[in-house]
Amino acid sequence: MPTTYLLARDHLQQAAAILRGSDSRSRQLLNIVERTISLIDDIPLPAPDHQDNVLDFAAFRARSAHHH
């Protein structure tokens, strides 16, 4: 998961810990924060560029040609 999502999730978890009070506004905010944490947890991870460790030599040559 990207570090920005992890950081956002961490901040929301800290806010949720603060909001564990008994008044109704705190409970409503806690509910919103916990639902947001859940949504962040449900974000699918991006597929890696390469599924294996096989090098595509044609793609490598094409990239190398642009750098010279």
Backbone as a printed PyTorch tensor [residue, N CA C, xyz], in Angstrom:
tensor([[[  0.8560,  -1.1740,   0.0000],
         [  0.0000,   0.0000,   0.0000],
         [  0.9030,   1.2390,   0.0000]],

        [[  0.5540,   2.2530,  -0.7990],
         [  1.3910,   3.4650,  -0.8450],
         [  1.5450,   4.1020,   0.5420]],

        [[  2.6910,   4.7060,   0.7760],
         [  2.9740,   5.2730,   2.0940],
         [  1.9930,   6.3740,   2.4750]],

        [[  1.4720,   7.1230,   1.4880],
         [  0.5060,   8.1720,   1.8290],
         [ -0.7580,   7.5740,   2.4220]],

        [[ -1.1910,   6.4170,   1.9040],
         [ -2.3600,   5.7510,   2.4690],
         [ -2.0690,   5.2440,   3.8750]],

        [[ -0.8850,   4.6900,   4.0630],
         [ -0.5230,   4.1850,   5.3860],
         [ -0.4680,   5.3230,   6.4050]],

        [[  0.0780,   6.4620,   5.9790],
         [  0.1530,   7.6120,   6.8630],
         [ -1.2460,   8.1330,   7.1970]],

        [[ -2.1040,   8.2420,   6.1790],
         [ -3.4820,   8.6930,   6.4070],
         [ -4.2010,   7.7360,   7.3470]],

        [[ -4.0190,   6.4640,   7.1410],
         [ -4.6630,   5.4540,   7.9920],
         [ -4.1710,   5.5810,   9.4330]],

        [[ -2.8790,   5.8130,   9.6040],
         [ -2.3130,   5.9650,  10.9360],
         [ -2.9110,   7.1890,  11.6410]],

        [[ -3.0290,   8.3030,  10.9290],
         [ -3.6120,   9.5090,  11.5160],
         [ -5.0700,   9.2810,  11.8910]],

        [[ -5.7960,   8.5890,  11.0370],
         [ -7.1990,   8.3080,  11.3420],
         [ -7.3410,   7.3900,  12.5520]],

        [[ -6.4350,   6.4370,  12.6830],
         [ -6.4790,   5.5590,  13.8570],
         [ -6.1910,   6.3520,  15.1310]],

        [[ -5.2880,   7.3230,  15.0500],
         [ -5.0120,   8.1680,  16.2060],
         [ -6.2460,   9.0070,  16.5540]],

        [[ -6.9150,   9.5460,  15.5270],
         [ -8.1370,  10.3250,  15.7560],
         [ -9.2170,   9.4470,  16.3670]],

        [[ -9.3410,   8.2290,  15.8930],
         [-10.3490,   7.3150,  16.4370],
         [-10.0910,   7.0470,  17.9220]],

        [[ -8.8400,   6.9090,  18.2960],
         [ -8.5100,   6.6700,  19.7070],
         [ -8.9150,   7.8710,  20.5620]],

        [[ -8.7420,   9.0790,  20.0390],
         [ -9.1160,  10.2880,  20.7700],
         [-10.6400,  10.3970,  20.9040]],

        [[-11.3650,   9.9250,  19.8720],
         [-12.8210,  10.0950,  19.8220],
         [-13.5950,   9.0110,  20.5680]],

        [[-12.9690,   8.2250,  21.3510],
         [-13.6690,   7.1380,  22.0350],
         [-14.4840,   7.6210,  23.2380]],

        [[-14.9040,   8.8870,  23.2000],
         [-15.7110,   9.4460,  24.2950],
         [-17.1410,   8.9290,  24.2520]],

        [[-17.9480,   9.4150,  25.1990],
         [-19.3100,   8.8940,  25.3180],
         [-20.3730,   9.8190,  24.7290]],

        [[-20.0090,  11.0630,  24.3540],
         [-21.0360,  11.9440,  23.8110],
         [-21.3690,  11.5610,  22.3630]],

        [[-22.5540,  11.9390,  21.9120],
         [-23.0400,  11.4800,  20.6050],
         [-22.2090,  12.0420,  19.4470]],

        [[-21.7160,  13.2540,  19.5680],
         [-20.8950,  13.8310,  18.4880],
         [-19.5920,  13.0540,  18.3430]],

        [[-18.9940,  12.7040,  19.4540],
         [-17.7570,  11.9070,  19.3910],
         [-18.0320,  10.5510,  18.7640]],

        [[-19.1570,   9.9290,  19.1200],
         [-19.5020,   8.6230,  18.5330],
         [-19.7500,   8.7440,  17.0340]],

        [[-20.3970,   9.8240,  16.6050],
         [-20.6460,  10.0220,  15.1710],
         [-19.3320,  10.2230,  14.4220]],

        [[-18.4570,  11.0610,  14.9700],
         [-17.1510,  11.2760,  14.3360],
         [-16.3310,   9.9930,  14.3300]],

        [[-16.3750,   9.2480,  15.4160],
         [-15.6670,   7.9780,  15.4880],
         [-16.1630,   7.0350,  14.3990]],

        [[-17.4730,   6.9880,  14.2030],
         [-18.0580,   6.1350,  13.1730],
         [-17.5400,   6.5380,  11.7860]],

        [[-17.4980,   7.8360,  11.5090],
         [-16.9970,   8.3270,  10.2180],
         [-15.5250,   7.9510,  10.0410]],

        [[-14.7310,   8.1660,  11.0770],
         [-13.2980,   7.8620,  10.9960],
         [-13.0810,   6.3660,  10.7790]],

        [[-13.8180,   5.5400,  11.5210],
         [-13.6400,   4.0890,  11.3730],
         [-14.0930,   3.6110,  10.0000]],

        [[-15.1440,   4.1900,   9.4330],
         [-15.5650,   3.8150,   8.0740],
         [-14.5060,   4.2300,   7.0620]],

        [[-13.8900,   5.4040,   7.2700],
         [-12.8320,   5.8620,   6.3620],
         [-11.6210,   4.9350,   6.4360]],

        [[-11.2440,   4.5070,   7.6310],
         [-10.1450,   3.5440,   7.7850],
         [-10.4750,   2.2650,   7.0210]],

        [[-11.7050,   1.8160,   7.1380],
         [-12.1320,   0.6060,   6.4420],
         [-12.0280,   0.7690,   4.9260]],

        [[-12.4160,   1.9500,   4.4320],
         [-12.3120,   2.2060,   2.9890],
         [-10.8510,   2.1960,   2.5390]],

        [[ -9.9670,   2.7650,   3.3320],
         [ -8.5390,   2.7510,   2.9950],
         [ -8.0300,   1.3140,   2.9660]],

        [[ -8.4550,   0.5060,   3.9260],
         [ -8.0290,  -0.8980,   3.9570],
         [ -8.5250,  -1.6720,   2.7410]],

        [[ -9.6360,  -1.2340,   2.1530],
         [-10.2140,  -1.9360,   1.0040],
         [ -9.6400,  -1.4920,  -0.3360]],

        [[ -8.7520,  -0.4990,  -0.3340],
         [ -8.1490,  -0.0340,  -1.5900],
         [ -7.3000,  -1.1640,  -2.1510]],

        [[ -7.5720,  -1.5720,  -3.3990],
         [ -6.7710,  -2.6630,  -3.9670],
         [ -5.3410,  -2.2130,  -4.2290]],

        [[ -4.4280,  -3.1220,  -4.0040],
         [ -3.0260,  -2.8380,  -4.2860],
         [ -2.8000,  -2.8520,  -5.7920]],

        [[ -1.9850,  -1.9400,  -6.3080],
         [ -1.7050,  -1.9560,  -7.7400],
         [ -0.9250,  -3.2070,  -8.1270]],

        [[ -1.2090,  -3.7010,  -9.3130],
         [ -0.4930,  -4.8830,  -9.7990],
         [  0.9530,  -4.5010, -10.0890]],

        [[  1.8770,  -5.3650,  -9.7490],
         [  3.2830,  -5.0650, -10.0610],
         [  3.4880,  -5.0160, -11.5710]],

        [[  4.4890,  -4.2280, -11.9940],
         [  4.7740,  -4.0940, -13.4210],
         [  5.1620,  -5.4260, -14.0450]],

        [[  5.9220,  -6.2100, -13.3130],
         [  6.3670,  -7.5000, -13.8180],
         [  5.8550,  -8.5880, -12.8880]],

        [[  5.2690,  -9.6130, -13.4610],
         [  4.7370, -10.7050, -12.6610],
         [  5.8120, -11.7240, -12.3060]],

        [[  6.9580, -11.6240, -12.9340],
         [  8.0220, -12.5890, -12.6700],
         [  9.3710, -11.8910, -12.7860]],

        [[ 10.4290, -12.6580, -12.7930],
         [ 11.7640, -12.0620, -12.8690],
         [ 12.3780, -12.2000, -14.2560]],

        [[ 11.5390, -12.3650, -15.2890],
         [ 12.0240, -12.5050, -16.6570],
         [ 12.1900, -11.1180, -17.2680]],

        [[ 13.3670, -10.8680, -17.8460],
         [ 13.6480,  -9.5930, -18.4710],
         [ 13.2340,  -9.6290, -19.9350]],

        [[ 12.4760,  -8.6310, -20.3510],
         [ 12.0860,  -8.4910, -21.7580],
         [ 13.2160,  -7.7250, -22.4480]],

        [[ 14.0790,  -8.4640, -23.1920],
         [ 15.2560,  -7.8440, -23.7890],
         [ 14.8940,  -6.7820, -24.8160]],

        [[ 13.8250,  -6.9670, -25.5670],
         [ 13.4150,  -5.9650, -26.5540],
         [ 13.0380,  -4.6570, -25.8530]],

        [[ 12.2890,  -4.7550, -24.7740],
         [ 11.9020,  -3.5530, -24.0310],
         [ 13.1350,  -2.9110, -23.3900]],

        [[ 14.0550,  -3.7410, -22.9090],
         [ 15.2780,  -3.2250, -22.3030],
         [ 16.1090,  -2.4670, -23.3360]],

        [[ 16.2760,  -3.0460, -24.5370],
         [ 17.0330,  -2.3770, -25.5950],
         [ 16.3720,  -1.0660, -25.9930]],

        [[ 15.0450,  -1.0770, -26.0930],
         [ 14.3310,   0.1460, -26.4720],
         [ 14.5320,   1.2400, -25.4230]],

        [[ 14.4640,   0.8780, -24.1470],
         [ 14.6930,   1.8640, -23.0820],
         [ 16.1330,   2.3450, -23.0980]],

        [[ 17.0790,   1.4340, -23.3280],
         [ 18.5030,   1.7980, -23.3350],
         [ 18.8300,   2.7010, -24.5100]],

        [[ 18.1940,   2.4990, -25.6390],
         [ 18.4490,   3.3230, -26.8300],
         [ 18.0310,   4.7610, -26.5900]],

        [[ 16.9850,   4.9690, -25.8060],
         [ 16.5150,   6.3260, -25.5360],
         [ 17.4320,   7.0700, -24.5700]],

        [[ 18.2290,   6.3550, -23.8160],
         [ 19.0960,   6.9720, -22.8310],
         [ 20.4850,   7.2880, -23.3710]],

        [[ 20.7910,   6.8330, -24.5950],
         [ 22.1310,   7.0670, -25.1720],
         [ 22.0890,   8.1120, -26.2240]]])
